Amino acid sequence: MKQVGRNDLLNGWLKFHNTTVDELAVTLPEELKDSPEWWVMYAVTQEQHDEWVEWAKDFVKKETKISKRMFERLWPLTYLNCAPSVIKPSDEK
């Protein structure tokens, strides 16, 4: 069974910002690298979030070929660990 890395899923939503985890590792100040603040800096719209969720679920299922039952048990933890922040409508520019 193939593993899906956290960075694979993070890169899936960072594409909305035309960047990757590797690029952020080089460009972010040290104090932000281990901070959850960078997630807010790279927040997405609700529509982009929903697109990412659909993509991420398909990607994990396809790459790992895990059973539906196992996927349903693991997805909530995966989501909590990798999901992007969503811009509130009042925060949009």
C-alpha positions in Angstrom: 0.0 0.0 0.0 1.4 3.4 -1.0 1.6 6.1 1.6 0.3 9.7 1.0 2.4 12.3 2.7 1.1 15.3 4.6 3.0 17.6 2.2 1.2 16.0 -0.8 -2.1 17.1 0.7 -0.8 20.5 1.8 0.5 21.1 -1.7 -2.9 20.3 -3.0 -4.3 23.5 -1.4 -1.2 25.6 -1.7 -1.6 25.4 -5.5 -4.4 28.0 -5.0 -1.5 30.3 -4.0 0.9 29.1 -6.6 3.4 27.8 -4.1 4.4 24.6 -2.4 5.5 23.4 1.1 9.1 23.3 -0.2 9.0 26.9 -1.4 7.5 28.0 1.9 10.2 26.2 3.8 12.7 28.5 2.1 10.7 31.8 2.1 8.8 31.8 5.4 10.6 33.4 8.4 11.8 30.9 10.9 9.2 31.9 13.5 6.3 31.1 11.1 7.5 27.7 9.9 6.3 25.9 13.0 3.4 28.2 13.6 -0.2 27.7 12.6 -0.2 31.3 11.4 1.1 30.4 8.0 -2.1 28.4 7.4 -4.1 31.6 7.9 -1.8 33.4 5.6 -2.6 30.9 2.9 -6.3 30.5 3.5 -8.7 29.6 0.7 -12.2 30.5 -0.2 -15.0 28.1 0.8 -15.3 27.0 -2.9 -11.5 26.3 -3.1 -11.8 24.4 0.2 -14.6 22.2 -1.1 -12.6 21.6 -4.3 -9.6 20.6 -2.2 -11.6 18.2 -0.1 -13.0 16.4 -3.2 -9.5 16.3 -4.7 -7.8 15.1 -1.4 -10.3 12.3 -0.9 -10.0 11.1 -4.4 -6.2 11.4 -4.2 -5.9 9.4 -1.0 -8.2 6.7 -2.1 -6.5 6.3 -5.5 -2.9 6.4 -4.1 -3.4 4.2 -1.1 -6.1 1.8 -2.3 -7.4 1.4 1.2 -10.8 0.0 1.9 -13.8 2.3 2.1 -14.2 1.4 5.8 -10.6 2.2 6.7 -10.8 5.5 4.7 -13.9 6.6 6.5 -12.1 6.0 9.8 -8.9 7.8 8.9 -10.2 10.7 6.8 -11.4 12.9 9.8 -7.9 12.8 11.3 -6.3 13.4 7.9 -8.6 16.4 7.4 -7.8 17.9 10.8 -4.1 17.6 10.1 -4.1 18.9 6.5 -7.1 21.0 5.7 -6.7 24.6 4.7 -8.1 27.6 6.6 -11.1 29.1 5.0 -11.5 32.8 4.4 -14.6 34.2 6.0 -16.7 36.2 3.6 -16.0 39.3 5.6 -12.2 38.7 5.3 -12.1 38.5 1.5 -10.4 41.4 -0.2 
